[in-house]
Amino acid sequence: MRNSIDPIEIVCNVDDKYARQCAVMFTSLLENNPDDMIVIHVVTTYLMPCNRTLLSDVVQRKYGCRLVFHKVDETLLDSCPRRQGDYVSTTAYLRCFLSAVLPVSVHKVLYLDSDLLVLGKIRALWDVDLTDKALAAVEDSGSGNPEPLVRLRLPDNYTYFNSGVMVMNLDYWRDNKVLRKLMQYLNGFSDRIRENDQDLLNVCLWKSRILLPLRWNMQSGFLMRRPGCRPYALARSREEVRHTVIAHFVGRKKPWHNNCANPFASEYNRYLEMTEFAEPRPVKAKIHPLLSRFHSVMAWCGIGGYYCHPSPKAYGFEAR
């Protein structure tokens, strides 16, 4: 029996491109949090009826939790810049509008991207203290790159965060008119924005965010031999990966793409098997043995851009 006294409120931006991946993410979330009532808010500009049914079947029919759809007009995103050819859709900006899209009865949410897995209990993440803060997030795996700080005019010692996993204090957003501040920045400095909403949130909320341990958003970059994060984060990542709760498949290569070498792709396959789909089923993640061997050799040689190990277990992670 799920505890409904203090439900955990999840929100996701979903479109038809990522609906099936989102179903796998929901499966991992609900499998690993059987004691908590989970309320999932899906914010979308459009979602085909078959994909709405897919997500409803996972959340409500299979796991007995609640799913709420919030449809927004796509013209809401007209002023949001996007790089030509970017694999990230402008719907990513929808997380900037959550304080206005969701009812005022929703005071706090845990935002999750669709391209991740929840591999453990998230109650401790949900309970993080956000008093007088807008959000809590994990630093970006490319935080060692000074370019965003220079471009966005942020302090040299600032730690740039990843917006794929965030606990958001919507009451703070509403009381401090955060959405208006975001739109004002876009109107005046849209040419500085390269990483979509992530840049926008970092530059506008850098004084009102809390940094979380890496286990809550273990991005692909933290698993590589020479990640792009700050040195102190690299030292922490070697221990944190063993306690990963959320594995995030950042970058262009995802487990549903051919020859994805991400070590957590095997975990993705495990939850894919638990998810019910109408035929044809999504394909499992797989990598050619020779390519896998090549990655291992390059990582052993200390060359950047390659994963230290081929599987989560080799990092010390044990599946729940």
C-alpha positions as CSV (number, residue, x, y, z in Angstrom):
1,M,0.0,0.0,0.0
2,R,1.4,3.4,-1.1
3,N,1.6,6.2,1.5
4,S,-0.7,9.0,0.2
5,I,-0.2,11.3,3.2
6,D,2.8,13.1,1.6
7,P,2.8,12.3,-2.1
8,I,5.9,13.0,-4.2
9,E,5.0,15.3,-7.1
10,I,7.0,14.6,-10.3
11,V,6.8,16.7,-13.4
12,C,8.1,15.9,-16.9
13,N,8.1,17.6,-20.3
14,V,7.0,15.0,-22.8
15,D,6.5,15.0,-26.6
16,D,5.9,12.1,-29.0
17,K,9.6,11.8,-29.7
18,Y,10.4,10.7,-26.1
19,A,7.1,9.2,-25.0
20,R,8.3,5.6,-25.1
21,Q,11.6,6.5,-23.3
22,C,9.5,8.3,-20.7
23,A,7.4,5.1,-20.1
24,V,10.7,3.3,-19.3
25,M,11.7,6.1,-17.0
26,F,8.3,5.9,-15.2
27,T,8.7,2.2,-14.8
28,S,12.1,2.6,-13.1
29,L,10.7,5.3,-10.9
30,L,7.7,3.4,-9.7
31,E,9.4,0.0,-9.4
32,N,12.0,1.5,-7.0
33,N,9.6,3.6,-5.0
34,P,6.8,1.2,-4.0
35,D,6.0,2.8,-0.7
36,D,5.3,6.3,-1.8
37,M,2.3,7.7,-3.7
38,I,3.7,9.3,-6.8
39,V,1.7,12.0,-8.6
40,I,3.2,12.6,-12.1
41,H,2.4,15.8,-14.0
42,V,3.1,15.5,-17.8
43,V,3.4,18.9,-19.4
44,T,3.2,18.9,-23.2
45,T,2.3,21.0,-26.2
46,Y,0.9,17.8,-27.9
47,L,0.9,14.1,-27.3
48,M,-0.8,11.5,-29.5
49,P,-3.7,9.6,-27.9
50,C,-1.7,6.3,-28.2
51,N,1.2,7.8,-26.2
52,R,-1.2,9.3,-23.6
53,T,-2.7,5.8,-23.2
54,L,0.8,4.2,-22.9
55,L,1.8,6.5,-20.1
56,S,-1.5,6.2,-18.3
57,D,-1.3,2.4,-18.5
58,V,2.2,2.4,-16.8
59,V,1.4,4.9,-14.1
60,Q,-2.2,4.3,-13.2
61,R,-3.2,0.8,-14.3
62,K,0.1,-1.0,-13.5
63,Y,1.4,0.9,-10.5
64,G,-1.7,2.6,-9.0
65,C,-0.3,6.1,-9.0
66,R,-1.8,9.3,-10.4
67,L,-1.0,10.9,-13.8
68,V,-2.1,14.4,-14.8
69,F,-1.7,15.8,-18.3
70,H,-1.2,19.6,-18.7
71,K,-1.5,20.8,-22.3
72,V,0.1,24.2,-23.1
73,D,-0.1,26.3,-26.2
74,E,3.2,25.9,-28.2
75,T,3.1,29.6,-28.9
76,L,4.3,29.9,-25.3
77,L,7.8,28.9,-26.6
78,D,7.9,31.3,-29.5
79,S,10.4,33.6,-27.8
80,C,12.7,30.8,-26.7
81,P,15.9,30.5,-28.8
82,R,17.2,27.2,-30.0
83,R,20.5,26.3,-31.8
84,Q,20.1,25.2,-35.4
85,G,20.3,21.4,-35.6
86,D,20.1,20.9,-31.8
87,Y,18.9,17.5,-30.6
88,V,17.2,19.2,-27.6
89,S,13.7,20.3,-28.4
90,T,12.4,23.8,-27.5
91,T,9.9,21.9,-25.2
92,A,12.8,21.7,-22.8
93,Y,12.0,25.4,-22.0
94,L,8.6,24.3,-20.6
95,R,10.3,23.6,-17.2
96,C,10.7,27.4,-16.9
97,F,6.9,27.8,-17.0
98,L,5.9,25.3,-14.4
99,S,5.0,27.8,-11.8
100,A,2.4,29.2,-14.2
101,V,1.3,25.9,-15.8
102,L,0.7,23.9,-12.7
103,P,-2.0,24.8,-10.2
104,V,-1.1,26.9,-7.1
105,S,-2.0,23.9,-5.0
106,V,1.2,22.3,-6.3
107,H,3.9,23.9,-4.0
108,K,7.0,21.8,-4.9
109,V,7.9,19.4,-7.7
110,L,10.7,17.1,-8.7
111,Y,11.4,17.7,-12.3
112,L,12.9,14.7,-14.3
113,D,14.0,14.5,-17.9
114,S,12.8,11.6,-20.0
115,D,16.3,10.3,-20.8
116,L,17.1,8.9,-17.4
117,L,16.5,6.0,-15.0
118,V,15.5,6.2,-11.3
119,L,17.4,3.3,-9.7
120,G,16.6,3.8,-6.0
121,K,14.4,5.6,-3.5
122,I,13.9,9.4,-4.0
123,R,12.2,10.3,-0.7
124,A,15.4,11.9,0.6
125,L,15.7,14.0,-2.6
126,W,12.1,15.1,-2.3
127,D,12.7,16.1,1.4
128,V,15.6,18.5,0.6
129,D,15.2,21.8,2.5
130,L,14.4,24.5,-0.1
131,T,13.6,27.3,2.4
132,D,14.2,30.6,0.6
133,K,15.6,28.8,-2.5
134,A,14.3,28.4,-6.0
135,L,15.6,24.9,-6.7
136,A,18.1,22.2,-5.9
137,A,20.2,20.5,-8.7
138,V,23.4,18.6,-9.4
139,E,26.3,20.3,-11.1
140,D,26.7,19.7,-14.8
141,S,29.3,17.1,-15.9
142,G,30.9,19.8,-18.0
143,S,31.2,22.3,-15.2
144,G,34.9,22.5,-15.7
145,N,34.4,24.4,-18.9
146,P,34.7,28.2,-18.3
147,E,32.9,29.1,-21.5
148,P,29.3,29.3,-20.1
149,L,30.5,31.4,-17.2
150,V,32.2,33.9,-19.5
151,R,29.2,34.0,-21.9
152,L,26.6,34.3,-19.2
153,R,28.7,36.8,-17.1
154,L,28.7,34.5,-14.1
155,P,31.4,34.5,-11.4
156,D,34.6,32.5,-12.1
157,N,34.0,30.2,-9.1
158,Y,30.4,29.5,-9.9
159,T,29.3,25.9,-10.4
160,Y,27.1,25.5,-13.4
161,F,24.2,23.0,-12.7
162,N,22.4,20.5,-14.9
163,S,18.6,21.1,-15.3
164,G,17.7,17.5,-16.1
165,V,16.9,16.7,-12.4
166,M,15.7,19.6,-10.2
167,V,13.6,19.9,-7.0
168,M,11.7,23.1,-7.6
169,N,10.2,25.4,-5.0
170,L,7.2,26.7,-7.0
171,D,6.0,28.9,-4.1
172,Y,9.4,30.7,-4.2
173,W,9.0,31.0,-8.0
174,R,5.6,32.6,-7.6
175,D,6.4,34.8,-4.7
176,N,9.6,36.1,-6.3
177,K,8.2,36.4,-9.9
178,V,10.9,34.1,-11.2
179,L,9.1,33.5,-14.5
180,R,9.0,37.2,-15.3
181,K,12.7,37.5,-14.5
182,L,13.5,34.6,-16.9
183,M,11.5,36.2,-19.7
184,Q,13.1,39.6,-19.1
185,Y,16.5,38.0,-19.5
186,L,15.4,36.3,-22.7
187,N,14.1,39.6,-24.1
188,G,17.4,41.4,-23.4
189,F,20.1,38.8,-23.8
190,S,18.8,35.8,-25.9
191,D,22.0,35.9,-27.9
192,R,23.9,34.6,-24.8
193,I,21.8,31.5,-24.5
194,R,23.3,28.3,-26.0
195,E,22.2,25.5,-23.7
196,N,18.5,26.4,-23.8
197,D,16.7,26.5,-20.5
198,Q,19.8,25.3,-18.6
199,D,21.7,28.5,-19.4
200,L,18.6,30.6,-18.6
201,L,18.1,28.9,-15.2
202,N,21.8,29.1,-14.3
203,V,22.1,32.8,-15.1
204,C,18.9,33.9,-13.4
205,L,18.9,31.7,-10.3
206,W,22.6,31.4,-9.5
207,K,22.1,33.0,-6.1
208,S,19.0,30.9,-5.2
209,R,20.0,27.3,-5.9
210,I,21.3,24.5,-3.8
211,L,23.8,21.9,-5.2
212,L,23.0,18.2,-4.6
213,P,25.2,15.2,-4.4
214,L,26.1,13.7,-7.7
215,R,24.1,10.5,-7.0
216,W,20.9,12.3,-7.7
217,N,21.9,13.1,-11.4
218,M,24.8,10.8,-12.4
219,Q,25.3,12.1,-15.9
220,S,27.2,10.2,-18.6
221,G,30.2,12.6,-18.4
222,F,30.9,11.6,-14.8
223,L,31.5,8.0,-15.9
224,M,34.3,8.9,-18.3
225,R,38.0,8.6,-17.9
226,R,38.5,12.3,-18.3
227,P,35.3,14.1,-17.5
228,G,34.8,17.8,-18.1
229,C,33.7,18.6,-14.5
230,R,35.7,20.5,-11.9
231,P,38.5,18.5,-10.2
232,Y,36.7,18.3,-6.8
233,A,33.6,16.9,-8.5
234,L,35.8,14.3,-10.3
235,A,37.1,13.1,-6.9
236,R,33.6,12.8,-5.5
237,S,32.2,11.1,-8.6
238,R,34.3,8.0,-8.1
239,E,32.5,7.3,-4.8
240,E,29.1,8.7,-5.8
241,V,28.7,6.5,-8.8
242,R,28.5,3.5,-6.5
243,H,25.4,5.1,-4.9
244,T,23.7,6.3,-8.0
245,V,20.0,6.9,-7.6
246,I,19.4,8.6,-10.9
247,A,21.4,7.7,-14.0
248,H,21.1,10.4,-16.7
249,F,21.9,9.7,-20.4
250,V,23.0,13.1,-21.4
251,G,24.4,13.8,-24.8
252,R,23.4,12.7,-28.3
253,K,24.0,8.9,-27.8
254,K,21.2,7.3,-25.9
255,P,20.6,3.6,-25.0
256,W,17.9,3.4,-27.7
257,H,20.5,4.4,-30.3
258,N,22.8,1.9,-32.0
259,N,26.1,1.2,-30.3
260,C,25.5,3.2,-27.1
261,A,28.5,2.5,-24.8
262,N,27.0,4.0,-21.7
263,P,27.6,1.6,-18.8
264,F,24.0,2.1,-17.5
265,A,22.5,1.0,-20.8
266,S,22.2,-2.5,-19.4
267,E,20.0,-1.1,-16.6
268,Y,17.9,0.6,-19.3
269,N,17.4,-2.8,-20.9
270,R,16.2,-4.2,-17.6
271,Y,13.5,-1.7,-17.2
272,L,12.6,-1.8,-20.8
273,E,11.8,-5.5,-20.3
274,M,9.4,-4.5,-17.5
275,T,7.5,-2.0,-19.6
276,E,4.5,-3.0,-21.7
277,F,4.4,-1.7,-25.2
278,A,2.1,-2.2,-28.2
279,E,4.1,-3.9,-31.0
280,P,6.6,-3.2,-32.3
281,R,8.6,-3.0,-29.0
282,P,11.5,-0.5,-28.7
283,V,14.8,-2.2,-29.4
284,K,17.2,-3.0,-26.6
285,A,20.5,-1.2,-26.2
286,K,23.4,-3.1,-27.7
287,I,27.0,-2.4,-28.7
288,H,29.2,-4.4,-31.1
289,P,31.8,-6.4,-29.1
290,L,34.7,-4.9,-31.1
291,L,33.5,-1.4,-30.5
292,S,33.1,-2.2,-26.8
293,R,36.7,-3.4,-26.7
294,F,37.9,-0.3,-28.5
295,H,36.2,1.9,-25.9
296,S,37.9,-0.1,-23.1
297,V,41.3,0.2,-24.7
298,M,40.9,4.0,-25.3
299,A,39.8,4.5,-21.7
300,W,42.7,2.4,-20.4
301,C,45.1,4.6,-22.3
302,G,43.6,7.6,-20.5
303,I,42.0,9.2,-23.6
304,G,39.0,11.5,-22.8
305,G,35.5,10.8,-24.1
306,Y,35.5,7.1,-23.2
307,Y,33.9,5.3,-20.3
308,C,36.1,4.0,-17.5
309,H,34.2,0.7,-17.4
310,P,31.7,-1.2,-19.6
311,S,29.1,-1.9,-16.8
312,P,27.7,-0.3,-13.6
313,K,29.0,-3.2,-11.5
314,A,32.5,-2.4,-12.5
315,Y,32.1,1.0,-11.0
316,G,30.9,-0.6,-7.7
317,F,27.2,0.0,-8.4
318,E,24.8,-2.8,-7.4
319,A,21.3,-2.9,-8.9
320,R,18.5,-2.7,-6.3
